[in-house]
Amino acid sequence: MWAFFSARLRMWLVLAVGAPVLGWLLGRLGDVIEARRGPNGLSRVLRKGRGWLHRRSKGPLAASAARARQPRTRRFIGRGRPG
């Protein structure tokens, strides 16, 4: 069935679906390895792969992956800092 799609549609499918999923998988593997053994060369390579794929991916999963990687900030209501 893959042969019936045009070359442009196949490339779009790979970039829209495959690249974000693969980027998420690489990042998840890097996070798991880093949690078990600490930062090492393999976890850094996997996380760099996630970033590389994220910059080149298109589609709805790319936007959600970017939001998941952003650090969460705490907002304080009122004056001063909580103590």
Backbone atoms as SQL, in Angstrom:
CREATE TABLE atoms (id INTEGER PRIMARY KEY, chain TEXT, resi INTEGER, resn TEXT, atom TEXT, x REAL, y REAL, z REAL);
INSERT INTO atoms VALUES
  (1, 'A', 1, 'MET', 'N', 0.826, -1.188, 0.000),
  (2, 'A', 1, 'MET', 'CA', 0.000, 0.000, 0.000),
  (3, 'A', 1, 'MET', 'C', 0.876, 1.260, 0.000),
  (4, 'A', 2, 'TRP', 'N', 2.036, 1.177, 0.624),
  (5, 'A', 2, 'TRP', 'CA', 2.951, 2.316, 0.686),
  (6, 'A', 2, 'TRP', 'C', 3.339, 2.776, -0.716),
  (7, 'A', 3, 'ALA', 'N', 3.395, 1.851, -1.671),
  (8, 'A', 3, 'ALA', 'CA', 3.807, 2.174, -3.034),
  (9, 'A', 3, 'ALA', 'C', 2.766, 3.035, -3.758),
  (10, 'A', 4, 'PHE', 'N', 1.533, 3.034, -3.296),
  (11, 'A', 4, 'PHE', 'CA', 0.486, 3.806, -3.958),
  (12, 'A', 4, 'PHE', 'C', 0.511, 5.282, -3.580),
  (13, 'A', 5, 'PHE', 'N', 1.239, 5.639, -2.549),
  (14, 'A', 5, 'PHE', 'CA', 1.343, 7.039, -2.161),
  (15, 'A', 5, 'PHE', 'C', 2.401, 7.726, -3.015),
  (16, 'A', 6, 'SER', 'N', 2.188, 8.997, -3.285),
  (17, 'A', 6, 'SER', 'CA', 3.186, 9.743, -4.050),
  (18, 'A', 6, 'SER', 'C', 4.426, 9.971, -3.178),
  (19, 'A', 7, 'ALA', 'N', 5.522, 10.297, -3.807),
  (20, 'A', 7, 'ALA', 'CA', 6.773, 10.513, -3.076),
  (21, 'A', 7, 'ALA', 'C', 6.635, 11.682, -2.101),
  (22, 'A', 8, 'ARG', 'N', 5.929, 12.714, -2.486),
  (23, 'A', 8, 'ARG', 'CA', 5.749, 13.878, -1.615),
  (24, 'A', 8, 'ARG', 'C', 4.906, 13.527, -0.388),
  (25, 'A', 9, 'LEU', 'N', 3.853, 12.735, -0.591),
  (26, 'A', 9, 'LEU', 'CA', 3.016, 12.325, 0.530),
  (27, 'A', 9, 'LEU', 'C', 3.777, 11.390, 1.474),
  (28, 'A', 10, 'ARG', 'N', 4.584, 10.497, 0.931),
  (29, 'A', 10, 'ARG', 'CA', 5.388, 9.609, 1.778),
  (30, 'A', 10, 'ARG', 'C', 6.358, 10.412, 2.632),
  (31, 'A', 11, 'MET', 'N', 7.016, 11.396, 2.036),
  (32, 'A', 11, 'MET', 'CA', 7.961, 12.221, 2.789),
  (33, 'A', 11, 'MET', 'C', 7.237, 13.009, 3.881),
  (34, 'A', 12, 'TRP', 'N', 6.062, 13.528, 3.562),
  (35, 'A', 12, 'TRP', 'CA', 5.288, 14.266, 4.553),
  (36, 'A', 12, 'TRP', 'C', 4.896, 13.350, 5.712),
  (37, 'A', 13, 'LEU', 'N', 4.473, 12.122, 5.409),
  (38, 'A', 13, 'LEU', 'CA', 4.090, 11.184, 6.465),
  (39, 'A', 13, 'LEU', 'C', 5.276, 10.854, 7.369),
  (40, 'A', 14, 'VAL', 'N', 6.426, 10.652, 6.773),
  (41, 'A', 14, 'VAL', 'CA', 7.617, 10.338, 7.564),
  (42, 'A', 14, 'VAL', 'C', 7.957, 11.511, 8.475),
  (43, 'A', 15, 'LEU', 'N', 7.909, 12.730, 7.948),
  (44, 'A', 15, 'LEU', 'CA', 8.264, 13.897, 8.750),
  (45, 'A', 15, 'LEU', 'C', 7.185, 14.266, 9.765),
  (46, 'A', 16, 'ALA', 'N', 5.925, 14.073, 9.399),
  (47, 'A', 16, 'ALA', 'CA', 4.833, 14.481, 10.282),
  (48, 'A', 16, 'ALA', 'C', 4.580, 13.476, 11.397),
  (49, 'A', 17, 'VAL', 'N', 4.800, 12.206, 11.143),
  (50, 'A', 17, 'VAL', 'CA', 4.482, 11.190, 12.141),
  (51, 'A', 17, 'VAL', 'C', 5.749, 10.496, 12.646),
  (52, 'A', 18, 'GLY', 'N', 6.567, 10.039, 11.747),
  (53, 'A', 18, 'GLY', 'CA', 7.724, 9.228, 12.133),
  (54, 'A', 18, 'GLY', 'C', 8.782, 9.986, 12.901),
  (55, 'A', 19, 'ALA', 'N', 9.144, 11.175, 12.452),
  (56, 'A', 19, 'ALA', 'CA', 10.224, 11.926, 13.100),
  (57, 'A', 19, 'ALA', 'C', 9.862, 12.346, 14.527),
  (58, 'A', 20, 'PRO', 'N', 8.677, 12.890, 14.802),
  (59, 'A', 20, 'PRO', 'CA', 8.357, 13.230, 16.196),
  (60, 'A', 20, 'PRO', 'C', 8.294, 12.013, 17.111),
  (61, 'A', 21, 'VAL', 'N', 7.758, 10.912, 16.609),
  (62, 'A', 21, 'VAL', 'CA', 7.682, 9.705, 17.431),
  (63, 'A', 21, 'VAL', 'C', 9.079, 9.169, 17.713),
  (64, 'A', 22, 'LEU', 'N', 9.933, 9.140, 16.707),
  (65, 'A', 22, 'LEU', 'CA', 11.303, 8.683, 16.907),
  (66, 'A', 22, 'LEU', 'C', 12.064, 9.624, 17.840),
  (67, 'A', 23, 'GLY', 'N', 11.841, 10.923, 17.696),
  (68, 'A', 23, 'GLY', 'CA', 12.478, 11.883, 18.595),
  (69, 'A', 23, 'GLY', 'C', 12.031, 11.688, 20.033),
  (70, 'A', 24, 'TRP', 'N', 10.736, 11.451, 20.232),
  (71, 'A', 24, 'TRP', 'CA', 10.225, 11.197, 21.577),
  (72, 'A', 24, 'TRP', 'C', 10.851, 9.928, 22.151),
  (73, 'A', 25, 'LEU', 'N', 10.938, 8.889, 21.319),
  (74, 'A', 25, 'LEU', 'CA', 11.504, 7.621, 21.769),
  (75, 'A', 25, 'LEU', 'C', 12.979, 7.774, 22.146),
  (76, 'A', 26, 'LEU', 'N', 13.745, 8.479, 21.329),
  (77, 'A', 26, 'LEU', 'CA', 15.160, 8.708, 21.645),
  (78, 'A', 26, 'LEU', 'C', 15.311, 9.476, 22.950),
  (79, 'A', 27, 'GLY', 'N', 14.506, 10.511, 23.123),
  (80, 'A', 27, 'GLY', 'CA', 14.572, 11.298, 24.348),
  (81, 'A', 27, 'GLY', 'C', 14.181, 10.490, 25.570),
  (82, 'A', 28, 'ARG', 'N', 13.156, 9.673, 25.425),
  (83, 'A', 28, 'ARG', 'CA', 12.705, 8.844, 26.545),
  (84, 'A', 28, 'ARG', 'C', 13.785, 7.835, 26.939),
  (85, 'A', 29, 'LEU', 'N', 14.393, 7.199, 25.950),
  (86, 'A', 29, 'LEU', 'CA', 15.481, 6.262, 26.247),
  (87, 'A', 29, 'LEU', 'C', 16.649, 6.972, 26.937),
  (88, 'A', 30, 'GLY', 'N', 16.987, 8.157, 26.451),
  (89, 'A', 30, 'GLY', 'CA', 18.063, 8.926, 27.079),
  (90, 'A', 30, 'GLY', 'C', 17.737, 9.286, 28.519),
  (91, 'A', 31, 'ASP', 'N', 16.482, 9.662, 28.778),
  (92, 'A', 31, 'ASP', 'CA', 16.076, 10.007, 30.144),
  (93, 'A', 31, 'ASP', 'C', 16.133, 8.795, 31.068),
  (94, 'A', 32, 'VAL', 'N', 15.683, 7.631, 30.575),
  (95, 'A', 32, 'VAL', 'CA', 15.692, 6.416, 31.396),
  (96, 'A', 32, 'VAL', 'C', 17.121, 5.994, 31.714),
  (97, 'A', 33, 'ILE', 'N', 17.981, 6.021, 30.712),
  (98, 'A', 33, 'ILE', 'CA', 19.383, 5.644, 30.938),
  (99, 'A', 33, 'ILE', 'C', 20.042, 6.613, 31.912),
  (100, 'A', 34, 'GLU', 'N', 19.757, 7.897, 31.765),
  (101, 'A', 34, 'GLU', 'CA', 20.355, 8.886, 32.657),
  (102, 'A', 34, 'GLU', 'C', 19.834, 8.744, 34.082),
  (103, 'A', 35, 'ALA', 'N', 18.565, 8.371, 34.232),
  (104, 'A', 35, 'ALA', 'CA', 18.011, 8.184, 35.574),
  (105, 'A', 35, 'ALA', 'C', 18.637, 6.979, 36.268),
  (106, 'A', 36, 'ARG', 'N', 18.964, 5.946, 35.513),
  (107, 'A', 36, 'ARG', 'CA', 19.532, 4.737, 36.115),
  (108, 'A', 36, 'ARG', 'C', 21.029, 4.844, 36.372),
  (109, 'A', 37, 'ARG', 'N', 21.759, 5.430, 35.437),
  (110, 'A', 37, 'ARG', 'CA', 23.225, 5.398, 35.533),
  (111, 'A', 37, 'ARG', 'C', 23.871, 6.772, 35.622),
  (112, 'A', 38, 'GLY', 'N', 23.080, 7.815, 35.599),
  (113, 'A', 38, 'GLY', 'CA', 23.646, 9.155, 35.620),
  (114, 'A', 38, 'GLY', 'C', 24.008, 9.597, 34.206),
  (115, 'A', 39, 'PRO', 'N', 24.385, 10.863, 34.060),
  (116, 'A', 39, 'PRO', 'CA', 24.745, 11.359, 32.725),
  (117, 'A', 39, 'PRO', 'C', 25.953, 10.607, 32.169),
  (118, 'A', 40, 'ASN', 'N', 25.830, 10.131, 30.946),
  (119, 'A', 40, 'ASN', 'CA', 26.944, 9.456, 30.290),
  (120, 'A', 40, 'ASN', 'C', 26.879, 9.744, 28.800),
  (121, 'A', 41, 'GLY', 'N', 27.810, 9.211, 28.057),
  (122, 'A', 41, 'GLY', 'CA', 27.901, 9.497, 26.627),
  (123, 'A', 41, 'GLY', 'C', 26.681, 9.048, 25.851),
  (124, 'A', 42, 'LEU', 'N', 26.154, 7.864, 26.163),
  (125, 'A', 42, 'LEU', 'CA', 24.999, 7.353, 25.436),
  (126, 'A', 42, 'LEU', 'C', 23.760, 8.203, 25.677),
  (127, 'A', 43, 'SER', 'N', 23.529, 8.592, 26.928),
  (128, 'A', 43, 'SER', 'CA', 22.340, 9.409, 27.209),
  (129, 'A', 43, 'SER', 'C', 22.451, 10.773, 26.531),
  (130, 'A', 44, 'ARG', 'N', 23.663, 11.337, 26.487),
  (131, 'A', 44, 'ARG', 'CA', 23.831, 12.627, 25.810),
  (132, 'A', 44, 'ARG', 'C', 23.590, 12.506, 24.312),
  (133, 'A', 45, 'VAL', 'N', 24.058, 11.425, 23.698),
  (134, 'A', 45, 'VAL', 'CA', 23.849, 11.229, 22.258),
  (135, 'A', 45, 'VAL', 'C', 22.368, 11.054, 21.957),
  (136, 'A', 46, 'LEU', 'N', 21.668, 10.293, 22.790),
  (137, 'A', 46, 'LEU', 'CA', 20.238, 10.095, 22.571),
  (138, 'A', 46, 'LEU', 'C', 19.463, 11.399, 22.727),
  (139, 'A', 47, 'ARG', 'N', 19.830, 12.199, 23.695),
  (140, 'A', 47, 'ARG', 'CA', 19.137, 13.471, 23.881),
  (141, 'A', 47, 'ARG', 'C', 19.461, 14.461, 22.753),
  (142, 'A', 48, 'LYS', 'N', 20.688, 14.418, 22.251),
  (143, 'A', 48, 'LYS', 'CA', 21.035, 15.260, 21.097),
  (144, 'A', 48, 'LYS', 'C', 20.249, 14.821, 19.867),
  (145, 'A', 49, 'GLY', 'N', 20.068, 13.499, 19.720),
  (146, 'A', 49, 'GLY', 'CA', 19.250, 12.984, 18.617),
  (147, 'A', 49, 'GLY', 'C', 17.822, 13.470, 18.704),
  (148, 'A', 50, 'ARG', 'N', 17.285, 13.527, 19.924),
  (149, 'A', 50, 'ARG', 'CA', 15.937, 14.047, 20.111),
  (150, 'A', 50, 'ARG', 'C', 15.862, 15.505, 19.669),
  (151, 'A', 51, 'GLY', 'N', 16.841, 16.304, 20.064),
  (152, 'A', 51, 'GLY', 'CA', 16.842, 17.713, 19.675),
  (153, 'A', 51, 'GLY', 'C', 16.986, 17.897, 18.174),
  (154, 'A', 52, 'TRP', 'N', 17.851, 17.093, 17.569),
  (155, 'A', 52, 'TRP', 'CA', 18.058, 17.191, 16.126),
  (156, 'A', 52, 'TRP', 'C', 16.784, 16.852, 15.372),
  (157, 'A', 53, 'LEU', 'N', 16.121, 15.765, 15.767),
  (158, 'A', 53, 'LEU', 'CA', 14.873, 15.391, 15.104),
  (159, 'A', 53, 'LEU', 'C', 13.773, 16.401, 15.384),
  (160, 'A', 54, 'HIS', 'N', 13.757, 16.946, 16.578),
  (161, 'A', 54, 'HIS', 'CA', 12.719, 17.931, 16.903),
  (162, 'A', 54, 'HIS', 'C', 12.837, 19.169, 16.019),
  (163, 'A', 55, 'ARG', 'N', 14.059, 19.597, 15.755),
  (164, 'A', 55, 'ARG', 'CA', 14.239, 20.781, 14.914),
  (165, 'A', 55, 'ARG', 'C', 13.844, 20.525, 13.467),
  (166, 'A', 56, 'ARG', 'N', 13.865, 19.283, 13.030),
  (167, 'A', 56, 'ARG', 'CA', 13.563, 18.963, 11.637),
  (168, 'A', 56, 'ARG', 'C', 12.189, 18.345, 11.428),
  (169, 'A', 57, 'SER', 'N', 11.443, 18.139, 12.476),
  (170, 'A', 57, 'SER', 'CA', 10.149, 17.470, 12.336),
  (171, 'A', 57, 'SER', 'C', 9.041, 18.486, 12.115),
  (172, 'A', 58, 'LYS', 'N', 7.976, 17.991, 11.550),
  (173, 'A', 58, 'LYS', 'CA', 6.793, 18.799, 11.308),
  (174, 'A', 58, 'LYS', 'C', 5.604, 18.024, 11.843),
  (175, 'A', 59, 'GLY', 'N', 4.547, 18.712, 12.156),
  (176, 'A', 59, 'GLY', 'CA', 3.339, 18.015, 12.546),
  (177, 'A', 59, 'GLY', 'C', 2.900, 18.341, 13.966),
  (178, 'A', 60, 'PRO', 'N', 1.760, 17.799, 14.364),
  (179, 'A', 60, 'PRO', 'CA', 1.193, 18.134, 15.669),
  (180, 'A', 60, 'PRO', 'C', 1.996, 17.590, 16.842),
  (181, 'A', 61, 'LEU', 'N', 2.697, 16.491, 16.666),
  (182, 'A', 61, 'LEU', 'CA', 3.469, 15.933, 17.771),
  (183, 'A', 61, 'LEU', 'C', 4.707, 16.755, 18.057),
  (184, 'A', 62, 'ALA', 'N', 5.219, 17.474, 17.095),
  (185, 'A', 62, 'ALA', 'CA', 6.410, 18.290, 17.309),
  (186, 'A', 62, 'ALA', 'C', 6.121, 19.418, 18.292),
  (187, 'A', 63, 'ALA', 'N', 4.949, 20.030, 18.193),
  (188, 'A', 63, 'ALA', 'CA', 4.598, 21.122, 19.097),
  (189, 'A', 63, 'ALA', 'C', 4.406, 20.615, 20.522),
  (190, 'A', 64, 'SER', 'N', 3.779, 19.453, 20.681),
  (191, 'A', 64, 'SER', 'CA', 3.569, 18.933, 22.027),
  (192, 'A', 64, 'SER', 'C', 4.883, 18.491, 22.654),
  (193, 'A', 65, 'ALA', 'N', 5.814, 18.013, 21.870),
  (194, 'A', 65, 'ALA', 'CA', 7.117, 17.621, 22.404),
  (195, 'A', 65, 'ALA', 'C', 7.884, 18.843, 22.886),
  (196, 'A', 66, 'ALA', 'N', 7.741, 19.964, 22.200),
  (197, 'A', 66, 'ALA', 'CA', 8.417, 21.191, 22.614),
  (198, 'A', 66, 'ALA', 'C', 7.858, 21.685, 23.945),
  (199, 'A', 67, 'ARG', 'N', 6.548, 21.592, 24.130),
  (200, 'A', 67, 'ARG', 'CA', 5.951, 22.012, 25.392),
  (201, 'A', 67, 'ARG', 'C', 6.379, 21.100, 26.532),
  (202, 'A', 68, 'ALA', 'N', 6.543, 19.822, 26.266),
  (203, 'A', 68, 'ALA', 'CA', 6.916, 18.878, 27.325),
  (204, 'A', 68, 'ALA', 'C', 8.340, 19.115, 27.806),
  (205, 'A', 69, 'ARG', 'N', 9.229, 19.605, 26.945),
  (206, 'A', 69, 'ARG', 'CA', 10.621, 19.807, 27.333),
  (207, 'A', 69, 'ARG', 'C', 10.863, 21.121, 28.042),
  (208, 'A', 70, 'GLN', 'N', 9.920, 22.079, 27.962),
  (209, 'A', 70, 'GLN', 'CA', 10.134, 23.367, 28.593),
  (210, 'A', 70, 'GLN', 'C', 10.047, 23.220, 30.111),
  (211, 'A', 71, 'PRO', 'N', 10.938, 23.890, 30.835),
  (212, 'A', 71, 'PRO', 'CA', 10.864, 23.800, 32.297),
  (213, 'A', 71, 'PRO', 'C', 9.618, 24.502, 32.814),
  (214, 'A', 72, 'ARG', 'N', 9.042, 23.909, 33.817),
  (215, 'A', 72, 'ARG', 'CA', 7.840, 24.506, 34.404),
  (216, 'A', 72, 'ARG', 'C', 8.251, 25.562, 35.402),
  (217, 'A', 73, 'THR', 'N', 7.560, 26.675, 35.374),
  (218, 'A', 73, 'THR', 'CA', 7.864, 27.756, 36.295),
  (219, 'A', 73, 'THR', 'C', 6.732, 27.876, 37.297),
  (220, 'A', 74, 'ARG', 'N', 7.095, 28.307, 38.485),
  (221, 'A', 74, 'ARG', 'CA', 6.084, 28.510, 39.515),
  (222, 'A', 74, 'ARG', 'C', 5.713, 29.977, 39.540),
  (223, 'A', 75, 'ARG', 'N', 4.440, 30.221, 39.617),
  (224, 'A', 75, 'ARG', 'CA', 3.966, 31.602, 39.710),
  (225, 'A', 75, 'ARG', 'C', 3.430, 31.829, 41.109),
  (226, 'A', 76, 'PHE', 'N', 3.860, 32.920, 41.700),
  (227, 'A', 76, 'PHE', 'CA', 3.436, 33.249, 43.048),
  (228, 'A', 76, 'PHE', 'C', 2.408, 34.357, 42.986),
  (229, 'A', 77, 'ILE', 'N', 1.359, 34.181, 43.722),
  (230, 'A', 77, 'ILE', 'CA', 0.310, 35.195, 43.801),
  (231, 'A', 77, 'ILE', 'C', 0.495, 35.941, 45.105),
  (232, 'A', 78, 'GLY', 'N', 0.436, 37.231, 45.039),
  (233, 'A', 78, 'GLY', 'CA', 0.600, 38.033, 46.247),
  (234, 'A', 78, 'GLY', 'C', 1.964, 38.672, 46.268),
  (235, 'A', 79, 'ARG', 'N', 2.296, 39.188, 47.435),
  (236, 'A', 79, 'ARG', 'CA', 3.567, 39.894, 47.594),
  (237, 'A', 79, 'ARG', 'C', 4.624, 38.990, 48.192),
  (238, 'A', 80, 'GLY', 'N', 5.827, 39.233, 47.806),
  (239, 'A', 80, 'GLY', 'CA', 6.946, 38.516, 48.391),
  (240, 'A', 80, 'GLY', 'C', 7.022, 37.060, 47.949),
  (241, 'A', 81, 'ARG', 'N', 7.948, 36.389, 48.551),
  (242, 'A', 81, 'ARG', 'CA', 8.169, 34.981, 48.228),
  (243, 'A', 81, 'ARG', 'C', 7.564, 34.112, 49.302),
  (244, 'A', 82, 'PRO', 'N', 7.148, 32.914, 48.917),
  (245, 'A', 82, 'PRO', 'CA', 6.600, 32.027, 49.959),
  (246, 'A', 82, 'PRO', 'C', 7.713, 31.588, 50.899),
  (247, 'A', 83, 'GLY', 'N', 7.390, 31.453, 52.128),
  (248, 'A', 83, 'GLY', 'CA', 8.466, 31.158, 53.050),
  (249, 'A', 83, 'GLY', 'C', 8.203, 30.005, 53.872);
